[in-house]
Amino acid sequence: MLSSHFLFLLLTASGVRAAPNFVVENASPLLENASAHTRVATVAVSLSPHTSLVGDPVILNASPVVHPFVLSRRSSYLWDLIITGVPKLDFEAIALYSLTIFARDSSEATASQTLFVQIEDVNEPPTFTGSLAQEDQVTELYITEDTAPGTIIYKAVAKDPEDAVLEYFISPESSGFTIDSTGAISTAMALDFERDTRSFSLVIKVVDPGGLFATGNLKISLINVNNKDPTLACSLFSVENGVWSVTSTNSTLHHHINITLDEEIPVGTTIAVCQAADEDDLGGLTFGLEAVDDYFAVDQEKGTLVTTTRLDVEKTGFARALSFSIKACDNDQRCATIPVTTYVHGINDNSPFCDHYLIRYTGKEEIAKDTIIAKLTCHDLDKPPDTIHYAPSSGPVGSGQLFEQVPNAENFIQVTKELDYESPEVVAAGHIYEMMISVFDDLHPSHTVTVTILVEIAPDNDFSPKFQASRYVFSVPETSGAYYKVGQVTAIDEDHPPNCLTYKIISGDIQAVRRFWIHPFSGVIELTSQPDYESVRQYNLTVQAVDCDRAHPRTAEATVTVDIEDENDEAPVCIPYLSTAVISDDVVAGTNVNGLKLNCHDRDSHDFEMRFEIASGNENLHFKLDPSRGTNTPKLIVQNPFSFESGTEVQRRYHLVVHVIDDNLKYGKAIKPKTGTAVMDIYVRRTSMPPSPTSSEQRKGLTIVYTAINTYENSAWYVPFVLTLMAVFFAGLVSWMCFLFWRYGNIKDCSQKMTKEDSKSKLKGMKYVVGDKNQKEKNVITETRNKKLEVLTETAVYETVFDGEAIDPVSGKVYAYNSRTGARKWKTLVGHQEESFGSTYALSEARPLKESTSLKTSVKHQFL
């Protein structure tokens, strides 16, 4: 390697004339960081006399071919070898260039000279690789705030052209990050997104041994993570003997809070107001309650703790000390908890507060002097937060006004003098004051927000309603119906507005269907249905009067006694309603018929106040009831014996209708007596029967009697309805068939008449000619037979036996029914005879047919 001179090789051509001659001057080694247009050497060309240079010298056969050198003419025979800058000189790539300079004169003589250019090494600065290599670009890096100290978060990579050992530096040094000799950047302290700087702008510097360096820009931003527990701050209220006190705490103090509440505190009363904050500020904070009972509940979003159940220390099993924990949790269930023990003692009243741009304050009747009517809580998001100032903007607030700021506490607004609801000044203002407070964060505000405060003075609900009497007594006749006016209760209220009350019955109407209704405004009590003296004779109603205060209503109660006056509205009832018996015709007078007796009762009369009489069916007065009055269980006895042998007795079935009347009073005369009904069916059996006139044989008879029990119920109303529809359909079908038969008979009669008339108009003998004309005519006499057509009509008579009776629950009438077919008909009580049912007996002798046919009923009876 040549370090201080050039090597020259001069080649000349043979000839008469001398070839051009090159002279190189000022040749010296070239630094690799030489800039463009740097002169490397001066080349001079000398020629023979009378010759000239053809063109300029040129560089030929350079090694390497691509080089940054060029010849630049300075004068006619002088050129400078300079650097073009492309490609850039680099000692580490090419340390020696070989250049051959060629020239030709006018005599065609040529000369060339080889020039070696030595490149000297220069110490170059190191360079970054990767994203830090761009000097005008900032490399952004994101890490989580919970990255542990000493964690490598990035590695800077740099290279030196001379492959020297490099050193790395980071600035500012107090940024909380370090870099080692390998370029690894790591955290040097614990990071906090909420408290520290959320982004760091760092300069990474790499230096070689010669002091040359390169820099790169790195920006590290923190990512917020949920790594902190929320903080919970609560204001808990105590109410003891009507006196309020507040206890404030937060979860960071780890205090167990005790509060006291009066019993009978209204349900829904606020006993605590909580606020939760999370330094992570990731949202999703919710409030909860850990409790073993259900006396309290917390709003999951607002953090308001309220009562949900009446607090009553007299209640059995009620615990006077109620423990629970208020908690605030984020989405990852990181929670802050405040344990609370509530001692139930008194009544609770609470006014919640919150951060809003509109604050309302309502005073009851009067607001005392120095009363705090608003607390402004504002926050500044600046880092660090600026001092917040509060200044009156408009309204009656400030020095000499009705309201002013509390000294040394500008965010509290208080009353400067007592405000009374009836005061003329307050009345003139409409009981409402509006003011505005400007909130700014320095003495020269550049950004201001306004908070509006509304103060309202409302009348206080000082007085409870009062009834004019603590007890009212009314009497109601038993027969009174709906809308009957029982009486009226009246209460008064001295609060504003006066006598604004509503009435309601809160207890005492003990039956399933309410019997009484009270007008909510007039207090008039009316009946909704007819009372029943026998069921309930007296009602003790509790009527409550409530005033118009929706927030804290006051009430009063009064007792209303309603006596039901007894009236005779119930008819005697006999059980069973229908009784049957069979006796022989040889019983003597005074005999009790098979031990048969009535058993009747009256709900509104005594048993001895009944009177009995046989209204119908007692032909020849064979029966009577003994005794006929003064008891409820009279016996049926035979009054007159039977005499069938004389021929005057033909009736063997007696349908006795007994009227039970409740007018047998011991003192006085009955007013509007009621009559009940009982039925007795008596069958008289002959002890000796005359022989049958049609036959001398005695055949044992078999009598089948169907016994049924009426199980008709109100819920089975559809049974008679369906049967009625079927009967109507059956009657219509029969009528339609009869009409078809009638029309068929008329058509047939007309056809027979027309056939007879047609046969008379024809000849008795008719000729039929068969064959050709030459044949003889044959007389064929046809005999016309006229036959008389007969139509047979058969009429069937149906016998319907009604073997049961029952009372229709709707109309109260008695109807008979057939237990097999379900056919029914109304029963006529007077003079009606029917087949008895209930007991079955088999007759030993056969009865004549005529006697049985007398029991047939026509099909024209109306069925139900």
PyMOL commands that set and color helices and strands:
alter all, ss='L'
color gray80, all
select helices_A, chain A and resi 130-133+173-175+251-253+424-428+607-609+619-621+714-716+718-761+849-853
alter helices_A, ss='H'
color red, helices_A
select strands_A, chain A and resi 10-12+21-25+30-31+39-46+58-63+69-75+78-83+96-104+110-120+127-129+138-144+152-155+157-159+167-171+177-179+184-187+199-207+213-223+231-240+243-250+257-262+270-277+286-291+296-298+304-307+321-329+335-345+358-364+366-367+372-375+389-394+403-406+409-415+419-420+432-440+448-458+466-467+471-477+485-488+491-492+501-507+516-518+524-527+538-547+555-565+573-574+578-584+592-597+600-601+611-616+623-626+635-638+653-661+675-685+804-807+814-817+824-826
alter strands_A, ss='S'
color yellow, strands_A
deselect
rebuild
show_as cartoon
